[in-house]
Amino acid sequence: MLPEDPGLLSDGKVAIIGGAGGMGRLLAKGLKSCGLSIAIGDLDEGRAREVARRLGVGLLGGDSLKGFGIVIIAVPFEAVIEEALKALDRMDEGSLLIEISSIKAGVVEAIRKSLPDRIEYISIHPLFGPAIRSLRGKKIVVIPVRAERWLGGFLRIMRGMGCEAILSTAGEHDEAMARIQALHHFSYLCLVDCLSRVGFDPRFSTESFRRTLGLLRRIDNNLSAIFSIQRHNPFAGEMRLNYRNAVEALSRMEAEEMERALREDFERFRRFLMRPAKV
């Protein structure tokens, strides 16, 4: 379903730069399901042609982004700013720029400084990876940097894809993701580091451990993004220090003392999980 004001969409056309990548393909499929007309571009032109053919979407030709109401930058984090700034000069007046970087520090401000008055800008972070089968019920962080005209329409597009929007700011996003992503990933990285040193016999794997190994394989397949978050999230270093302090404190305790401490931790953790979600 299109937004209530389809005129904002320049005939419902969306360009996705980096559209042959995992997230680009996923967004192309979701937006196409809303009735929007999609065209993708990618540095790997042969791959872009194959993906466009397989998805039944258009292929961006040349450098022009004229005629597209929305331009989405779906490239690796290190290339987001460069590709966004290149796109701004080629976009129509009144159109909307979107990027999907998982870290907002540096990115949002750099794009905001170069943002022409004629273009609006929403920074998003899909809280899922490209391996999911459906967008239905999935969450996307939405940071409306300048979106007076576009925000309502974009949120309606998200609802049309079945996604839930979490409105936020760049700073709030990065602080939250330092806990949800950087700390979470770091705990698994530490487990890999330890297991690689002490070794283990997979014949004795429990079902729980097998599930953990599955998660570690997924991390192994996404290491570049994992390490990018550790490098660029401004709060990640603090979270790693908190993790180290927790491990050191627990490792100094006798088993009984550790049990008491962790039971108290779980009691606090349960209360945290029962808090109502912020609206």
N, C-alpha and C positions, 0 to 999 in steps of 0.2 A: 504494500500500500504506500502510495506517495504522500508527502506532507500535504496539509490542507491548502497550502499556497504553492501549487506546482510551478508557478512562474519563477520561483526562486531557483529552480533546478535547471534552467535553460533546456527545457524539453527532457529533463530527467537523465542527463548525461553525466557520468562519473568517470574520471580518469584515475587509474591506479599506477603510480610509478613504483616499480619493484613488484609488479603484479604477477610475475612468474615464480616468486618465492612462496614459501608456505603460508604466511599470513596474508600476502597479497591474493593468493588463490582463494583462501577461505573467505576473505571479505568480498571478493568478486562474486563468488557463489551466493553469499548472503544478500548482497545488494541486488543482484540479478533477480533473486526470488521475490523482491519487493516491486518488481516491474521496472527497475531502473536500467538504463542503457549503459553498459560498461565497456571501457576500452583499457587495455593494459599495455604497459611498456616495461622494458627491462634492459639492463646492459647486455645480457645474453639474448640477442635478437632471435636466434633460432629457437631457443627455449620458449621465449615469449610467443612466437608463432604457434608452437605446438600446444602450449597451455591455452592460448586463445581459441584454437580450433577445438580442443577437448572440452572447454567450458562453454563454447558457443557465445563468446564475447568478441568485441572488436579489438583491433590492434592499433596502438598509437602510431601515427605516421609523422616523421619529422620532429621538429621541436615545438610546434604550436600546441597550446592547450586551449585555444579559442573554442568557444561553444560548450565548454564543460562547466556545469554549475559547481561541481565539487572535484577537487584534486586531492588525492590521498597519497602521502609519502609512506611507503611500506618497505623501506630499505634497512639494512643493518644500522645499528645505533651510530657507528662512526661516520656514516655517510648522510645522516638525516639532515643536518644543518645545510650542508652543501647542496643537496638535492632540493630542499625546500626553498632556499634562496634563488636557485636557478629557476624554479617553477614560478615564483612570484612575478617575474618579469614577463611571463608568457601567458598569464591568466587573465580572464575577462574581468571587467569591472563588476563588482557585486558578487563575485564568486567566493567560494569557501575553500580555504586550505586546511587540511587535516594531516597530522603526522601521528605515528603510533609508537613512539619511543617508550621504552620501559623505564627510563630515567629522564626526569624533566629539568634537573639542574643544568644550566648552561644552554640547553636546547630552546626552551620557551623564550628566554630573554633574548637570545641571539636572533631568533625569528621575529620576535615582537619589535625589536629595534629597526628591522628592515622592512616591516610590514607597511605597504602603501595604504593610504586611507580608503582606497577603493576595494580592498579585499578584507574579508573576515578570516578568523583563525581559531580553530578548536584543536586542542591537543588531547589525544585519547590514549588510553592504555588498556587493551583487551587483557583481561585477567585469565587468559588461557593460551594454549599453544596451538599450532596448526594441526596437531594430530586428532583433534576432537572431530566427532562425526556430525554434530549439529550445533548451531548457535542458540538453539532454544534454551532459555533459562540462564544463559551465560552472562557474566557481568563485564561491563566496560567502564573504566574511569573516564569521566568527561570533564575536561578543564576548559571552560569557555574564556579564552584569552581576549578575544574581541568577537562577539557573536550576537549583537543586538538583533539583527535581522534573521540570522540563521539558526539560533539555538533551538527554538521551538520545532522547526522543521526537521532538524537533525535528530532530535529526540524522538520524533514520530517515526523517522526512518528506523531508528534503533528498535522501537517497539514493533515495527513491522517485521524486523528480522527475529523477533522473539527475545531480544537482549534487554537486560536491566542496566540502567545508567546510574552511576555513582558520581554525583557532582562534587568537584573538589577544586583545590588550588595546587599549583606546582609544588609548593613547599610541603603542604599536608600530604600530598601523594608520596613524595620521596621519603618522608619520615615514616609513613605507614609501610611502604614497601621495603624499607631497611629491615623491618621486623618480619614481614610476610615473605619476602624473597631473599634478601641478603643473609639474614640470620638463619633462615630455614635451609638455604642452599649450603651455607658454611658448615652447618651441623653434618650434612651428608658428605661434604668434602673432607671433613675431619675423620669421618668413619672410613672413607676410602683410604686416606693417608694411613690410618692405624691398621686396617686390614691388610694393606699392601706390605706393611712392615712385619706384622706378626703371622700373616698367612691364615688360611682356613681350608678345611676339607669340605667341598660342596656336597659330598655324600651324606653329611649329617645335617643338611639344611632343613630347618623347620619350615612350615608353610609361611609363617610370619617373616622369616629370613628370606625366603624365596621372593616374597612381595617386595621386601627391601632391595634385593638385588635387581628386581625389575625397575624400581625407581632409579637405582644407580646407573643402570643401562641408559635410561632416558636422559639422565644428567650427562652421561658420557657423550651422547649424541648431540648435546646442546651446550658444550663447554664454552664456546666462544661467547654466547650470550650470558652464561653464568658468570664468567670472569669479567665481562664488561660491566655487569651490575656491581660486582665487588670493587671494581676500579672507580666507577663514575658516580655511584650513589654517595652523596656527601655524608650520609649517616651510617654507611656500612662499616667503617672502621670502628666506630663506637660500639656497634653491635657485636663485632668480632671480639672486642675487648671484654664486653659483658659476658660473652660465651666463655672466653678463657677464664675469667674470674669465677664463673659458676663451676666449671670443670675442676679448677684448682681447689676451690673450697670443698667440693664434694669428695674429691680424691684424698683429701687429708683426714676425712672422717672415718671412724670405725663403722662397721656395717650397721650397727644398731642406731648410731647417731645419724647416719646417712638416711636410714629409713624414716626416722622421725622428721628430719628436715624435708624430705621429699613428700611425705604425707601432708605436711603443712603447705608445701608448694602446690600439690594437687588440689588441696582444699581451696586455695586462692584461685587456682586455674579454673576450677569448676564454677566459682562465682563469676569469674570473668566471662566464661562461655554463656552464662545465663543472663548477662546484661542485654537489654533490648538494643537492637541495632539502631544506629543513628539515622535519622531521616533527613 
